[in-house]
């Protein structure tokens, strides 16, 4: 009886069943997403991938109190001993981030799709009307997260949208030139294979 009462109270107060929050799933797009997730092509300095900081064994985070991004080697404590770019926050777990109704991202809510338009650091040049897509654009332009600090990347310190656009255009070129990713992406997103414009990473 107690269980039935608790279940009814939860549902009456807005709790949704898991199956109601499942996003539409496309296996071809998911396969491309996994290829990108594992690739260091998304790092301007080619020294980190999403997978390095979001690991299954740590609940899709990295198990560390602070994130250790670009240039890091290994996982867990071993990554802390390497010359990784130290972040001022820990890596967020990714479980559930693509669920229906999940529309505010990052610890500080810097990408917010809870209103009529998506608010983010991109301002009026937001790359998508989907908050999740916008959120995936940010790690690739962050120092120490996916960009190693050096004289070659100093031009990014201005932190404006034009600089971010240049990074995304470079990533798009790399993906376009990588058949094992460009081919499945063109097929999954119905991109003309004669052009293979990597639209996902173009602001």
ChimeraX attribute file (.defattr): number of C-alpha atoms within 10 A of each C-alpha:
attribute: neighborCount
match mode: 1-to-1
recipient: residues
	/A:1	6
	/A:2	7
	/A:3	8
	/A:4	9
	/A:5	9
	/A:6	11
	/A:7	12
	/A:8	12
	/A:9	12
	/A:10	12
	/A:11	11
	/A:12	10
	/A:13	8
	/A:14	8
	/A:15	11
	/A:16	11
	/A:17	9
	/A:18	9
	/A:19	9
	/A:20	9
	/A:21	14
	/A:22	13
	/A:23	12
	/A:24	9
	/A:25	8
	/A:26	9
	/A:27	10
	/A:28	13
	/A:29	16
	/A:30	12
	/A:31	15
	/A:32	20
	/A:33	14
	/A:34	13
	/A:35	14
	/A:36	18
	/A:37	16
	/A:38	14
	/A:39	19
	/A:40	19
	/A:41	21
	/A:42	28
	/A:43	24
	/A:44	22
	/A:45	17
	/A:46	15
	/A:47	20
	/A:48	28
	/A:49	21
	/A:50	20
	/A:51	17
	/A:52	23
	/A:53	28
	/A:54	20
	/A:55	17
	/A:56	13
	/A:57	11
	/A:58	14
	/A:59	13
	/A:60	16
	/A:61	20
	/A:62	25
	/A:63	20
	/A:64	17
	/A:65	11
	/A:66	14
	/A:67	24
	/A:68	31
	/A:69	28
	/A:70	29
	/A:71	21
	/A:72	24
	/A:73	18
	/A:74	13
	/A:75	20
	/A:76	17
	/A:77	11
	/A:78	10
	/A:79	20
	/A:80	19
	/A:81	13
	/A:82	14
	/A:83	13
	/A:84	21
	/A:85	20
	/A:86	18
	/A:87	17
	/A:88	11
	/A:89	12
	/A:90	17
	/A:91	22
	/A:92	18
	/A:93	17
	/A:94	13
	/A:95	11
	/A:96	11
	/A:97	14
	/A:98	16
	/A:99	16
	/A:100	14
	/A:101	12
	/A:102	15
	/A:103	19
	/A:104	19
	/A:105	19
	/A:106	12
	/A:107	11
	/A:108	8
	/A:109	13
	/A:110	15
	/A:111	23
	/A:112	21
	/A:113	21
	/A:114	13
	/A:115	8
	/A:116	7
	/A:117	14
	/A:118	23
	/A:119	20
	/A:120	20
	/A:121	15
	/A:122	19
	/A:123	10
	/A:124	11
	/A:125	12
	/A:126	19
	/A:127	21
	/A:128	16
	/A:129	13
	/A:130	14
	/A:131	23
	/A:132	20
	/A:133	16
	/A:134	24
	/A:135	22
	/A:136	13
	/A:137	23
	/A:138	19
	/A:139	15
	/A:140	24
	/A:141	22
	/A:142	20
	/A:143	22
	/A:144	22
	/A:145	27
	/A:146	26
	/A:147	25
	/A:148	24
	/A:149	17
	/A:150	10
	/A:151	7
	/A:152	9
	/A:153	13
	/A:154	11
	/A:155	10
	/A:156	19
	/A:157	11
	/A:158	10
	/A:159	13
	/A:160	11
	/A:161	18
	/A:162	14
	/A:163	15
	/A:164	21
	/A:165	19
	/A:166	15
	/A:167	22
	/A:168	25
	/A:169	17
	/A:170	18
	/A:171	21
	/A:172	22
	/A:173	17
	/A:174	17
	/A:175	23
	/A:176	20
	/A:177	13
	/A:178	12
	/A:179	12
	/A:180	12
	/A:181	19
	/A:182	22
	/A:183	17
	/A:184	18
	/A:185	27
	/A:186	22
	/A:187	15
	/A:188	16
	/A:189	14
	/A:190	10
	/A:191	17
	/A:192	10
	/A:193	14
	/A:194	7
	/A:195	9
	/A:196	19
	/A:197	18
	/A:198	20
	/A:199	15
	/A:200	16
	/A:201	22
	/A:202	19
	/A:203	19
